[in-house]
Amino acid sequence: MNYDIIGDIHGQAGKLRGLLVRLGYRQKDGAYRHPDRQALFVGDFIDRGPCQLESVMTVRRMVDAGSAQAVMGNHEFNAIAWHTPDPESPGEFLRPHTGELGRKNKKQHAAFLAEVEATPALHTEVIDWFLTLPLWLDLPELRVVHACWHDGYMKELGAHLTPHQQLTRRLMVDASREGSMEFRTVEGLTKGLEIALPDGHVFHDKDGHLRRHVRIRWWDTRASSYRDLAVMPEDLRERLPDMPILLDPRAPCDIAKPVFFGHYWMTGVPALQSATTACVDYSAARDGPLVAYRWDGEPQLDAGKFLSVG
């Protein structure tokens, strides 16, 4: 099977339609299909963009038709947690709705809520579908995860998931409790690995929030310093010390076969992270293109096989 691995959509249904057409998919019986290829979506279908439900339903119809597979992104996880009552705190939800944190959560989730809150049955239906999404795909030829392929986390979490690497409702509760094994592993797979910055180093993220932790380049097995590992704008990264990180959350990772992921808001010309790793998120949620990698069985990836619609 040949695959088209498609990056974070974030409600940009127009870019998604354009990319699918460019890749050779056509509408048939209500879903985009290709005669001899399958699309693999890396998650984050919602939030930010102008067409939330259309984006979700386009992917869902393709999955139902067998013309696509998809994994869960952190925004789908957040949507489930926002919708799910906290069984231990009556009137509360797994993702807080009130207070300063609740206001921040709602702002991030506003575009999706604007399309579903007035129709509770539809909202529930979409959330139920999000729960069917696996956290990762380990196919014979390649692998797909939203943010980080981490063999150790997957082994820890695996016994608690369904046989298809899906979260259960009980596991959603545990994965929403900061400090738990479930929280640490699910957060790592869907948001990436983070390390604390050295004293005196902070930065503002893409949404303007002050950060004292930074995501790291888990795929870069040769790097070990704060400067080399940090995933952040180049001018800020160059200010970090060129010294080994104190605690390394990475684990030995088998990347002998290709690993595709999204999440990191890359910019510029799409590029490989290594000979067997590729990020396909190039900030489509804002002004960037929606990117796909057209995989035809090659064990070593080729930077010339990215396609995009912006």
C-alpha positions as CSV (number, residue, x, y, z in Angstrom):
1,M,0.0,0.0,0.0
2,N,1.2,3.5,-0.8
3,Y,0.3,6.3,1.6
4,D,-0.2,10.1,1.7
5,I,0.6,11.3,5.2
6,I,-1.3,14.6,5.8
7,G,-0.5,17.2,8.5
8,D,-2.5,19.1,11.1
9,I,-5.7,20.5,9.5
10,H,-7.1,22.7,12.4
11,G,-10.3,23.5,10.7
12,Q,-8.8,24.4,7.3
13,A,-11.3,22.4,5.2
14,G,-10.5,24.5,2.1
15,K,-6.8,23.6,2.2
16,L,-7.8,20.0,2.9
17,R,-10.0,19.8,-0.2
18,G,-7.3,21.4,-2.3
19,L,-4.6,19.1,-1.1
20,L,-6.7,15.9,-1.6
21,V,-7.5,16.9,-5.1
22,R,-3.9,17.7,-5.8
23,L,-3.0,14.2,-4.5
24,G,-5.5,12.6,-6.8
25,Y,-8.4,11.9,-4.4
26,R,-11.9,12.3,-5.8
27,Q,-15.3,12.3,-4.2
28,K,-17.2,9.1,-4.6
29,D,-20.2,7.9,-2.5
30,G,-19.7,10.8,-0.1
31,A,-16.0,10.3,0.6
32,Y,-12.7,11.3,-1.0
33,R,-11.0,8.2,-2.4
34,H,-7.9,7.2,-4.4
35,P,-7.8,4.2,-6.7
36,D,-4.5,2.8,-5.2
37,R,-3.5,5.0,-2.2
38,Q,-4.6,5.6,1.4
39,A,-4.4,8.9,3.4
40,L,-2.9,8.8,6.9
41,F,-3.9,11.8,9.1
42,V,-1.7,12.8,12.0
43,G,-4.5,14.4,14.1
44,D,-5.5,17.9,15.1
45,F,-8.5,18.3,12.9
46,I,-10.1,21.0,15.0
47,D,-9.6,24.4,16.6
48,R,-8.4,27.7,15.1
49,G,-9.6,27.5,11.5
50,P,-12.9,28.5,9.9
51,C,-14.5,25.1,9.0
52,Q,-14.4,22.8,12.0
53,L,-17.1,20.3,11.3
54,E,-16.4,20.1,7.6
55,S,-12.8,19.2,8.4
56,V,-13.8,16.5,10.9
57,M,-16.4,15.0,8.7
58,T,-14.2,14.9,5.6
59,V,-11.6,12.9,7.6
60,R,-14.3,10.8,9.3
61,R,-16.0,9.8,6.0
62,M,-12.7,8.8,4.5
63,V,-11.9,6.7,7.6
64,D,-15.3,5.1,7.4
65,A,-14.9,4.4,3.7
66,G,-11.4,2.8,4.2
67,S,-9.7,5.5,2.1
68,A,-7.9,6.9,5.2
69,Q,-6.6,6.1,8.7
70,A,-6.1,8.7,11.4
71,V,-4.6,9.1,14.9
72,M,-5.6,11.3,17.8
73,G,-4.0,14.7,18.2
74,N,-3.8,16.7,21.4
75,H,-6.7,18.9,20.2
76,E,-9.0,15.9,19.9
77,F,-7.8,14.8,23.4
78,N,-8.6,18.2,24.8
79,A,-12.0,18.2,23.1
80,I,-12.9,14.9,24.7
81,A,-11.7,16.2,28.1
82,W,-13.7,19.4,27.8
83,H,-16.8,17.5,27.0
84,T,-16.4,14.8,29.7
85,P,-17.7,15.4,33.3
86,D,-15.2,14.8,36.0
87,P,-16.6,11.7,37.9
88,E,-14.8,12.8,41.1
89,S,-15.9,16.5,41.0
90,P,-19.7,17.0,40.3
91,G,-20.3,19.9,38.1
92,E,-16.7,20.0,36.8
93,F,-15.1,18.6,33.7
94,L,-11.9,16.8,33.0
95,R,-10.7,20.0,31.2
96,P,-11.7,23.0,33.4
97,H,-14.4,25.4,32.1
98,T,-14.0,28.0,34.8
99,G,-11.4,30.3,36.3
100,E,-8.4,31.6,34.5
101,L,-7.5,28.1,33.2
102,G,-11.0,27.6,32.0
103,R,-10.9,30.9,30.1
104,K,-7.6,29.9,28.5
105,N,-9.0,26.5,27.5
106,K,-12.2,28.0,26.0
107,K,-10.2,30.5,24.0
108,Q,-8.1,27.7,22.4
109,H,-11.3,25.7,21.8
110,A,-13.6,28.5,20.7
111,A,-13.8,27.8,17.0
112,F,-14.8,24.2,17.5
113,L,-17.3,25.1,20.3
114,A,-18.9,27.8,18.1
115,E,-20.0,25.0,15.6
116,V,-21.1,22.3,18.0
117,E,-22.3,23.8,21.4
118,A,-25.7,24.7,20.1
119,T,-26.3,21.1,18.9
120,P,-25.5,18.8,21.9
121,A,-26.3,15.6,20.1
122,L,-23.9,16.5,17.3
123,H,-21.2,17.6,19.8
124,T,-21.5,14.2,21.5
125,E,-21.4,12.3,18.3
126,V,-18.1,14.0,17.2
127,I,-16.6,13.4,20.7
128,D,-17.5,9.8,20.5
129,W,-15.8,9.5,17.1
130,F,-12.7,11.2,18.5
131,L,-12.5,8.4,21.1
132,T,-12.3,5.8,18.3
133,L,-9.0,7.3,17.1
134,P,-5.9,5.4,18.1
135,L,-2.9,7.2,19.7
136,W,-0.6,5.8,17.1
137,L,-0.4,3.6,14.0
138,D,2.3,1.0,13.7
139,L,1.9,-0.3,10.2
140,P,4.1,-2.9,8.5
141,E,5.7,-0.3,6.4
142,L,5.7,2.9,8.5
143,R,4.6,4.5,11.7
144,V,2.4,7.5,12.5
145,V,1.9,9.4,15.8
146,H,0.8,13.0,16.5
147,A,3.8,14.4,18.3
148,C,6.4,11.8,19.6
149,W,7.2,8.2,18.9
150,H,8.3,6.9,22.3
151,D,8.7,3.1,22.6
152,G,8.9,3.3,26.4
153,Y,5.7,5.3,26.8
154,M,3.9,3.0,24.4
155,K,4.9,0.0,26.3
156,E,3.8,1.5,29.7
157,L,0.5,2.6,28.3
158,G,-0.2,-0.3,26.0
159,A,-1.8,-2.7,28.5
160,H,-4.4,0.0,29.4
161,L,-5.5,0.8,25.9
162,T,-7.9,-1.1,23.6
163,P,-6.3,-3.6,21.2
164,H,-6.3,-0.8,18.6
165,Q,-4.4,1.7,20.8
166,Q,-7.5,3.7,21.6
167,L,-8.2,5.4,24.9
168,T,-11.1,4.2,27.0
169,R,-13.4,6.5,28.9
170,R,-11.8,5.4,32.2
171,L,-8.4,6.0,30.8
172,M,-9.4,9.5,29.7
173,V,-10.0,10.3,33.4
174,D,-6.6,9.0,34.4
175,A,-4.8,10.7,31.5
176,S,-6.3,14.0,32.6
177,R,-4.8,13.7,36.1
178,E,-1.4,15.5,36.1
179,G,1.3,13.4,37.8
180,S,-0.1,10.0,36.7
181,M,1.6,7.6,34.4
182,E,-1.3,7.9,32.0
183,F,-1.0,11.7,31.9
184,R,2.8,11.6,31.4
185,T,2.6,9.0,28.6
186,V,-0.5,10.4,26.7
187,E,0.9,13.9,27.0
188,G,4.2,12.8,25.6
189,L,2.7,11.0,22.6
190,T,0.3,13.8,21.7
191,K,2.2,17.0,22.8
192,G,5.8,15.9,22.7
193,L,8.6,15.7,25.2
194,E,9.5,18.8,27.3
195,I,12.4,19.7,29.5
196,A,12.8,22.5,32.1
197,L,14.9,25.4,30.8
198,P,18.0,26.4,32.8
199,D,17.5,29.2,35.4
200,G,16.9,32.6,33.8
201,H,15.7,31.3,30.5
202,V,12.0,31.8,29.4
203,F,10.2,32.5,26.2
204,H,6.7,33.2,24.8
205,D,5.1,30.6,22.7
206,K,3.0,31.1,19.5
207,D,0.0,32.1,21.6
208,G,1.9,34.5,23.8
209,H,2.1,32.3,26.9
210,L,5.2,32.5,29.0
211,R,7.1,29.2,29.0
212,R,9.8,27.9,31.3
213,H,9.8,24.4,29.6
214,V,10.6,23.7,26.0
215,R,9.7,20.8,23.6
216,I,12.7,18.9,22.4
217,R,13.7,17.3,19.1
218,W,13.1,13.7,20.2
219,W,14.0,12.4,16.7
220,D,17.5,13.9,16.9
221,T,19.5,11.0,18.5
222,R,22.8,12.8,18.2
223,A,21.8,16.0,20.0
224,S,22.2,16.4,23.8
225,S,22.4,20.1,24.6
226,Y,19.6,22.6,25.4
227,R,20.5,24.6,22.3
228,D,20.5,21.6,19.9
229,L,17.4,19.9,21.3
230,A,15.0,22.8,21.7
231,V,12.0,23.2,19.3
232,M,11.6,27.0,19.2
233,P,12.3,29.9,17.0
234,E,15.9,30.0,15.8
235,D,16.8,33.3,17.4
236,L,15.5,32.2,20.8
237,R,17.1,28.8,20.4
238,E,20.5,30.3,19.8
239,R,20.3,32.1,23.2
240,L,20.1,28.8,25.1
241,P,23.3,27.4,26.6
242,D,25.3,24.8,24.7
243,M,25.4,22.5,27.6
244,P,24.0,18.9,28.1
245,I,20.4,18.8,29.4
246,L,20.0,17.7,33.0
247,L,17.2,15.2,32.6
248,D,16.6,13.4,29.3
249,P,13.1,12.1,28.8
250,R,13.9,10.4,25.6
251,A,14.1,6.6,25.3
252,P,15.9,4.5,22.7
253,C,13.6,4.6,19.7
254,D,13.5,2.2,16.8
255,I,13.2,4.4,13.7
256,A,14.5,1.8,11.3
257,K,11.2,2.3,9.4
258,P,9.8,5.7,8.6
259,V,8.0,7.7,11.4
260,F,5.6,10.5,10.4
261,F,4.2,13.1,12.9
262,G,2.7,16.6,13.1
263,H,2.2,19.1,15.9
264,Y,5.3,21.3,15.7
265,W,4.2,24.2,13.6
266,M,7.2,24.0,11.3
267,T,7.7,26.9,8.8
268,G,9.6,27.4,5.5
269,V,10.2,24.7,2.9
270,P,9.1,21.3,4.1
271,A,12.2,19.3,5.1
272,L,13.0,15.9,6.6
273,Q,14.0,15.6,10.3
274,S,16.2,12.6,9.4
275,A,16.4,9.9,6.8
276,T,13.5,8.1,8.5
277,T,11.5,10.9,10.3
278,A,9.3,13.6,8.9
279,C,7.0,16.3,10.4
280,V,4.1,17.2,8.1
281,D,2.8,20.2,10.2
282,Y,3.7,23.5,8.6
283,S,1.3,25.8,10.4
284,A,-1.8,25.3,8.2
285,A,-3.9,26.6,11.1
286,R,-2.6,30.1,10.3
287,D,-0.9,31.2,7.1
288,G,1.1,28.1,6.4
289,P,0.3,25.4,3.8
290,L,-1.3,22.1,4.5
291,V,1.4,19.6,3.8
292,A,1.5,15.9,2.8
293,Y,4.3,13.4,2.3
294,R,3.6,11.1,-0.7
295,W,5.1,7.7,0.4
296,D,5.7,5.0,-2.2
297,G,7.5,2.4,-0.2
298,E,11.0,4.0,0.2
299,P,12.8,3.0,3.4
300,Q,14.8,6.2,3.2
301,L,12.7,9.3,2.9
302,D,13.0,11.8,0.1
303,A,12.5,15.6,0.8
304,G,11.3,16.0,-2.8
305,K,8.1,14.0,-2.0
306,F,6.4,16.7,0.1
307,L,3.3,18.3,-1.5
308,S,1.4,21.3,-0.2
309,V,-1.6,23.6,-0.7
310,G,-1.4,26.9,1.0
